[in-house]
Amino acid sequence: MPLNICSFDRYKQKQQIASLLDYREERRQVLDIIEDVQRNQDAALKKYARKFERVKLDRLTVSGEEIDAAYRAAGPEIVEVIKEAKNNIESFHCRQKEKGWWESGPGWILGQRYRPLQAVGAYVPGGTAAYPSSVLMAAVPARVAGVENVYICTPPDSEGKVNSLTLVAAREAGADAVYKAGGAQAIAAMTYGTETIPAVQKIVGPGNIYVTLAKKEVYGEVGIDMLAGPSEIVIVADGKADPSYIAADLLSQAEHDPLSRSILITDSERTGNLVIKELEEQLKSLPRKEIAEESLQKQGVIISVASIRDAWPVVNQLAPEHLELHLEDAWQYLDHVENAGAVFIGPHTPEALGDYFAGTNHVLPTGAAARYASALGVYDFIKRSNVIYYSAEALQNITPQVVQLARSEGLEAHARSVLIRGEKNEPPD
């Protein structure tokens, strides 16, 4: 049986979620790598390419000729799909653009200005896999925000090549350069800069535990999007839901990683049992069967609730990365959802739509971070600056209040910085 059925209380008792604090040895390795890249720059990156990717790199930058060759290798059909996906993502994120504002009164002006970051680095997993969608999800919102320079780091394969689809997506998304660097060393390179890779202001994109730990270590030197954990999906379904759809969507997360979480919440024992049967059947022909099966056995669960009304406290406590609603008249339940990275409404809206094509961003908070965090978007590539102006007369009118607050905090110099301006502007006797 690939999934157990239990109550939420029972599930919480058995649940064990790994913390970044559990990876002490990996953190030590990451710290050594970061220090090495700071000191030896390109030489360190090439050394780690030999160590981890088993390849000797003469240069770190992907050439224009390599990208041209990637288009030929990919073929026109998938190139066109990537272009369509890019357009959808761009259209969605254009609606997130914010405008500055101004407010004024007698002798004063307040406002807020928005300015894009100057340089952003996107980490894209690579090696034997292709993640063009990750390129689009990072680079397109940055470009929409007005970021001047967008750089991509991704590990090469054992022949020193970057996946063709990754390169096609990079050009279509408007990336300025793609570099052959992976792991913690790529994060260090984008943070501090090397002879080849420029330093950036913010690093976004998912990666393995070493990438995540590296992002945690460099945060403060640069901004980061989030500390991404294993992927997760929660499906809320009633007795009328199609068990084959539910099973397929649970497997779409389980095939990612043995640590991925696939959870069904239902008030129907029949639905739960039919989903188990469907999972067993669909697993038989799944190419990544072993990964998905291990994920379901260790991290998956069917949570039984008395009614759909009882599902929402569970959902909001889990705060899932992906939430699917396989419910009759599913729209009526949307307002019950407080915590979720993305919500997929109805039986014909699989989570894979958000991963690839609909236009919403698939870089989402994991590990219950949706309680306080949001999907990656244009706002992650924007800085807000407050603007304040007061005339001499306007300042004098509120001087007593400012002085009183400053002195209440014991900060006399603050008070005097306001008082001195009143003294300077007093008319002579």
C-alpha positions in Angstrom: 0.0 0.0 0.0 1.7 3.3 -1.1 -0.2 5.5 1.2 -1.6 5.2 4.8 -4.9 6.6 5.9 -5.0 8.4 9.2 -6.2 11.4 11.1 -4.3 14.7 11.1 -3.4 14.3 14.8 -1.9 10.9 14.0 0.0 12.2 11.0 1.5 15.0 13.1 2.7 12.5 15.7 4.6 10.5 13.1 5.8 13.3 10.9 9.5 14.1 11.0 10.8 17.1 8.9 14.5 17.5 8.4 15.9 20.9 9.4 18.9 22.6 7.8 20.5 22.3 11.3 20.7 18.5 10.7 23.2 19.0 7.8 26.3 20.0 9.9 28.8 18.1 7.7 27.3 19.5 4.5 27.4 23.0 6.0 31.1 22.6 6.8 31.8 21.6 3.2 29.8 24.6 1.9 31.7 27.0 4.1 35.0 25.6 2.7 33.7 26.0 -0.9 32.6 29.5 -0.3 36.0 30.5 1.2 37.8 28.8 -1.7 35.8 30.6 -4.4 36.3 33.9 -2.6 40.1 33.3 -2.6 40.7 31.5 -5.9 37.7 32.6 -8.0 37.6 31.1 -11.5 40.3 28.6 -10.6 38.2 27.3 -7.8 35.1 27.0 -10.1 37.1 25.0 -12.6 38.5 22.8 -9.9 35.0 21.9 -8.6 33.8 21.2 -12.2 36.6 18.6 -12.4 35.6 17.2 -9.0 31.8 17.2 -9.2 31.0 17.2 -13.0 34.1 15.2 -14.0 34.9 17.8 -16.7 37.8 20.1 -17.5 36.5 23.5 -18.5 38.6 25.9 -20.5 36.0 28.7 -20.1 33.0 29.2 -17.9 30.9 31.3 -20.1 28.5 29.6 -22.5 29.2 31.0 -26.0 26.8 32.4 -28.5 27.7 29.5 -30.8 26.7 27.0 -28.1 23.3 28.7 -27.8 22.8 28.7 -31.5 23.6 25.0 -31.6 21.2 24.5 -28.7 18.3 25.8 -30.9 19.2 23.3 -33.6 19.5 20.4 -31.2 16.2 21.3 -29.5 14.2 21.6 -32.7 11.5 24.1 -33.7 8.5 22.4 -31.9 9.9 22.6 -28.4 11.4 26.0 -29.0 7.9 27.3 -29.9 6.5 25.8 -26.7 9.1 27.5 -24.7 8.3 30.8 -26.4 4.6 30.3 -25.6 5.3 29.6 -22.0 7.6 32.6 -21.8 4.8 34.8 -23.2 2.3 33.5 -20.6 4.7 34.0 -17.7 5.5 37.6 -19.0 1.8 38.4 -19.3 1.0 37.3 -15.8 3.9 39.0 -14.2 3.4 42.3 -16.0 0.3 42.7 -13.8 2.5 42.7 -10.7 4.3 45.9 -11.7 3.9 48.6 -9.1 4.0 52.4 -9.4 5.4 54.9 -7.0 3.1 57.4 -5.3 3.2 60.9 -3.8 1.2 62.7 -1.1 1.6 66.3 0.0 0.4 68.8 2.5 1.3 72.3 3.7 5.1 72.3 3.4 5.6 68.6 3.2 5.8 65.8 0.6 5.9 62.1 1.2 6.3 59.3 -1.3 7.7 56.0 -2.4 9.9 55.2 -5.3 10.4 51.8 -6.9 13.7 50.9 -8.5 14.7 47.5 -10.0 17.8 45.7 -8.8 20.8 46.2 -11.1 22.0 42.6 -11.2 20.3 39.2 -10.4 21.7 35.7 -10.5 19.5 32.7 -11.2 20.6 29.3 -10.2 19.2 26.5 -12.4 19.8 22.8 -11.6 21.5 21.0 -14.5 23.9 18.2 -15.2 21.9 15.3 -16.5 18.5 17.0 -16.3 16.8 19.9 -18.1 15.0 22.7 -16.3 14.0 25.3 -18.9 10.9 26.2 -16.8 13.2 27.2 -13.9 15.0 29.6 -16.2 11.8 31.2 -17.3 10.4 31.5 -13.8 13.5 33.4 -12.6 14.6 35.4 -15.5 11.2 36.6 -17.0 9.9 38.3 -13.8 13.3 39.9 -13.3 13.2 41.4 -16.8 9.6 42.6 -16.3 10.8 44.3 -13.2 13.5 46.1 -15.2 16.5 44.4 -13.9 19.4 45.5 -16.0 21.6 42.3 -15.8 20.3 38.8 -15.4 22.9 36.0 -15.1 22.4 32.3 -15.0 24.6 29.7 -13.4 24.0 26.0 -14.1 26.2 22.9 -13.9 27.5 21.4 -17.1 27.3 17.7 -18.0 30.4 15.5 -18.1 31.1 16.8 -21.6 31.1 20.4 -20.5 27.8 21.2 -22.2 24.7 22.8 -20.8 21.3 21.3 -21.7 20.0 22.6 -25.0 16.5 23.5 -23.6 18.1 25.4 -20.7 20.0 27.5 -23.2 17.0 28.1 -25.4 15.0 29.3 -22.4 17.8 31.5 -21.3 18.0 33.3 -24.6 14.2 33.6 -24.9 13.9 35.0 -21.3 16.5 37.6 -22.1 19.4 36.4 -19.8 22.6 38.3 -20.4 24.9 35.3 -19.8 24.9 31.7 -18.8 27.8 30.3 -16.8 28.9 26.7 -16.4 29.0 26.6 -12.6 26.9 24.5 -10.2 26.4 23.8 -6.5 27.5 25.9 -3.6 30.4 27.2 -5.7 28.0 28.9 -8.1 26.2 30.6 -5.2 29.6 31.9 -3.9 30.6 33.1 -7.4 27.4 35.1 -7.9 27.7 36.6 -4.4 31.4 37.7 -4.4 32.2 37.7 -8.1 35.0 36.1 -10.0 37.1 37.0 -13.0 34.3 35.7 -15.2 31.1 35.8 -13.2 29.9 39.2 -12.0 28.7 39.7 -8.4 24.9 40.2 -8.1 22.5 41.8 -5.6 20.1 38.9 -5.3 20.2 35.1 -6.0 17.1 33.2 -6.9 16.2 29.6 -7.9 16.1 26.1 -6.4 18.9 23.6 -5.9 20.1 20.7 -3.8 20.9 20.8 -0.1 24.4 22.3 -0.9 22.8 25.1 -2.9 20.3 25.8 -0.2 22.9 25.8 2.6 25.1 28.1 0.5 22.2 30.6 0.0 21.6 30.6 3.7 25.3 31.3 4.3 25.6 34.2 1.9 22.3 35.8 2.8 23.1 39.3 4.0 25.9 39.7 1.5 23.2 39.3 -1.2 19.4 38.9 -1.1 17.9 35.5 -1.7 14.4 34.4 -2.7 13.9 31.7 -0.2 15.4 28.5 1.3 13.6 26.0 -0.8 12.9 22.5 0.6 11.5 19.4 -1.0 8.4 19.8 -3.2 5.0 19.2 -1.8 1.3 18.9 -2.8 -1.9 18.8 -0.8 -5.1 17.8 -2.5 -8.5 18.3 -0.9 -11.1 16.0 -2.5 -14.7 14.9 -1.9 -16.6 11.8 -2.7 -17.2 12.9 -6.3 -13.6 13.5 -7.2 -11.9 11.4 -9.9 -9.4 9.1 -8.1 -7.3 8.7 -11.3 -6.7 12.5 -11.5 -5.8 12.7 -7.8 -3.3 9.8 -8.0 -1.7 11.3 -11.1 -1.2 14.6 -9.4 0.1 13.0 -6.2 2.7 11.2 -8.3 3.7 14.4 -10.1 5.2 15.5 -6.8 6.4 12.2 -5.5 8.6 11.6 -8.6 10.6 14.7 -7.7 12.5 13.3 -4.7 12.1 10.7 -1.9 11.6 13.7 0.5 8.7 15.2 -1.5 5.4 15.2 0.3 2.2 14.1 -1.4 -0.9 14.5 0.8 -4.6 13.8 0.2 -7.3 15.2 2.5 -10.7 13.7 2.1 -14.0 13.2 3.8 -14.7 10.1 1.7 -13.3 6.7 2.7 -14.2 5.4 -0.8 -12.2 8.2 -2.5 -9.2 7.4 -0.3 -9.3 3.7 -1.1 -9.8 4.2 -4.9 -6.8 6.6 -4.9 -4.6 4.0 -3.3 -5.6 1.5 -6.0 -4.9 4.1 -8.7 -1.5 4.9 -7.3 -0.6 1.2 -7.3 -1.7 0.9 -10.9 -0.1 4.1 -12.2 3.2 3.4 -10.4 3.7 0.3 -12.5 4.5 2.2 -15.7 6.1 5.3 -14.1 9.7 5.8 -15.2 10.7 7.2 -11.8 8.8 4.5 -10.0 11.4 3.8 -7.3 11.7 7.5 -6.3 7.9 8.1 -6.3 7.2 4.9 -4.4 9.8 5.7 -1.7 8.4 9.3 -1.4 4.8 8.0 -1.0 5.8 5.4 1.6 7.9 7.8 3.7 6.3 11.2 3.2 2.8 10.5 1.7 -0.4 10.2 3.6 -4.2 10.3 3.2 -5.7 12.4 6.0 -9.2 11.5 6.9 -11.6 14.3 8.0 -15.3 14.1 9.0 -16.3 16.8 6.5 -14.7 19.1 4.0 -15.3 21.9 6.5 -12.8 20.2 8.7 -10.1 20.2 5.9 -9.3 23.9 6.1 -7.6 24.0 9.5 -5.5 21.1 8.3 -4.6 22.9 5.0 -3.8 26.1 6.7 -1.5 24.4 9.2 0.3 22.5 6.5 0.6 25.7 4.4 1.4 23.7 1.3 3.5 24.7 -1.7 0.8 23.4 -4.1 -2.9 23.1 -3.1 -5.4 21.4 -5.4 -9.1 21.5 -4.8 -10.9 18.5 -6.3 -14.3 19.6 -5.0 -17.8 20.1 -6.3 -18.1 23.9 -6.9 -14.5 24.3 -5.7 -14.5 28.1 -6.1 -16.8 28.5 -3.0 -14.0 27.2 -0.8 -11.2 29.5 -1.9 -11.8 32.0 0.9 -11.2 29.2 3.4 -7.5 29.0 2.2 -5.2 31.2 4.2 -1.9 29.6 3.6 -0.8 28.2 0.3 1.9 29.0 -2.3 -0.5 28.4 -5.2 -4.1 27.1 -5.4 -5.3 25.0 -8.3 -9.0 25.0 -8.6 -11.1 22.2 -10.0 -10.3 18.7 -11.5 -8.9 20.0 -14.8 -6.2 22.2 -13.2 -3.3 20.0 -12.4 -0.3 21.4 -10.6 1.8 20.8 -13.7 0.1 23.7 -15.4 1.6 26.1 -12.9 5.0 24.3 -13.2 5.3 24.9 -16.9 2.7 26.9 -18.9 -0.1 28.8 -17.2 2.1 31.8 -16.4 2.0 31.8 -12.6 5.4 31.3 -11.0 6.4 27.9 -9.8 9.1 29.1 -7.4 6.9 28.7 -4.3 7.4 28.6 -0.5 7.9 25.1 0.9 8.0 23.6 4.4 4.9 25.6 5.6 6.7 28.8 4.7 3.5 29.8 2.9 2.3 31.0 6.3 4.4 34.1 5.7 5.9 33.9 2.3 4.7 34.2 -1.3 5.5 33.0 -4.8 8.5 34.6 -6.6 7.4 37.6 -8.6 8.2 41.0 -9.9 8.2 42.5 -6.4 11.2 40.3 -5.5 13.3 42.2 -8.0 12.2 45.7 -6.9 13.6 48.0 -4.2 11.3 50.5 -2.5 12.7 53.8 -1.2 10.7 56.2 1.0 11.0 59.9 0.1 10.4 62.7 2.7 10.5 66.5 2.3 9.6 69.2 4.9 9.9 72.9 4.6 11.3 75.0 7.5 7.8 76.1 8.5 6.4 72.6 8.3 9.2 71.2 10.4 8.7 74.0 13.0 5.0 73.1 13.3 5.8 69.5 14.4 9.0 70.1 16.3 7.5 69.7 19.8 6.1 66.2 18.9 9.4 65.0 17.4 11.4 66.3 20.3 9.1 64.7 22.8 9.3 61.3 21.1 13.1 61.5 20.8 13.6 62.4 24.4 11.1 59.6 25.5 13.6 57.2 24.0 16.6 58.9 25.6 18.1 60.1 22.3 18.9 63.7 22.9 20.9 64.2 19.8 17.9 63.2 17.7 15.9 65.9 19.5 18.6 68.5 19.1 18.9 67.8 15.3 15.4 69.1 15.0 15.7 71.9 17.5 18.8 73.4 15.9 16.9 74.0 12.7 14.3 76.0 14.6 17.0 78.1 16.2 18.7 78.7 12.8 15.4 79.9 11.3 14.3 82.2 14.1 14.0 85.8 12.9 16.6 88.2 14.3 15.6 90.6 17.2 
